[in-house]
Amino acid sequence: MESMTAKTREKFLVFGAPALGREEIEEVTASLESGWLGTGPKVARFEEDFKRYKKSPYAVAVNSCTAALHLSMLAAGLKPGDEVITTPMTFCATINAIIHAGLTPVVADVDPVTMNIDPADVEKRITTRTRAILPVHFAGRACDMEALTKLARDNDLKLIEDCAHAIETEYRGQKTGTFGDFGCFSFYVTKNVVTGEGGMVLTQREQDAARIKMLALHGMSKDAWRRFSDDGYKHYYVVECGFKYNMMDIQAAIGIHQLARIEANWQRRQEVWQRYQEAFAELPIVCPAAAEAESRHAYHLYTMLIDESEAGIPRDEFLSAMTKENIGVGVHYLSIPEHPYYQERFGWQPEDYPQARRIGRQTVSLPLSAKLNEEDVEDVIEAVKKIILRY
Ligand SMILES: Cc1ncc(COP(=O)(O)O)c(C=O)c1O
């Protein structure tokens, strides 16, 4: 029998390491050899492929989801001081993008089971200054879009979806990112489709897509690809003070092949997710709620809760114990009002968002990449059981 002190595995299992294939490597090499590294034909192809996959009329590639969120709020015509209601169970980028757009973030608590923004709490926080709702499809689980779209419609609010976790997610057959005015996606290294760094905005209106494209490249009227192409040099004019948010062809080269493999990778993550659900069913921890029948879960994160009074081990000790077993883990997320900057700036207190506070203090994310092989998955399960059953 294995000694209690031996590590579950020899080599550290990196949390969120992406599954990359030969095709990505060859396409990046082709970009390098072509001499065209910046925004060009591969970005255009990635946009086409992505909008076809998402069944959206317009898609604009940018260099992060943070940029996608920032530009969406500018293109939505929101004005300084306007309030945007979002979730406290998100990455700080969601909140920071609202602030960078000159707007005021307002957080509404989450549902304790789905961990998604609670439409009833959103409704309570609508004021005369509210102009938008910004839901995050947490961990890849669709938000209650029926309630949120109704709230947006009834109160004349913009709806901007943060789909950083939710590329494959559908709600009642409709793809996330197409419900509201804008859908924002991330291709950061741990996401379901990766480009290293990268993002995409889906829009329903041509003028919004055009404005985002222009704002993503300094506010210039023509992008570099068109300026320097073999059609001959074209002058550009700066028509707004924009940003440097464009995606490069080297990034899109990776994304094109990641997107082509999206279903196989989704399938693999679903298998791993189910395997964890079965393996941990009898442990004194809280596993994620089953995926709703009416939605398609993207299986981006497997987040379980460690309640010390049940599990016998504090969450942070569990994180350290997993690391000692050579298993990488994550925390998604300490609730937004736990961070000193937001407390000082907005007077937010964690206790005002009790569900998000509890989840944020108990949550642990286990590895859930399509890269995991059977042995990796068994190692994760063994380490979790070893730690929990020891207490
Ligand atoms: C919910 C959420 N929103 C926004 C972002 C920001 O994405 P990016 O790193 O592409 O800017 C992330 C990234 O982790 C995220 O998880």
The ligand as a Gaussian input file, in Angstrom:
#p B3LYP/6-31G(d) Opt

LIG

0 1
 C      -15.438000      35.669000     -16.226000
 C      -14.256000      36.310000     -16.881000
 N      -14.403000      37.519000     -17.467000
 C      -13.380000      38.124000     -18.086000
 C      -12.132000      37.551000     -18.145000
 C      -11.026000      38.274000     -18.819000
 O      -10.555000      37.560000     -19.914000
 P       -9.165000      37.934000     -20.595000
 O       -8.085000      37.346000     -19.762000
 O       -9.248000      37.296000     -21.955000
 O       -9.100000      39.420000     -20.663000
 C      -11.925000      36.305000     -17.570000
 C      -10.597000      35.684000     -17.636000
 O      -10.161000      34.863000     -16.899000
 C      -13.005000      35.661000     -16.916000
 O      -12.854000      34.453000     -16.348000

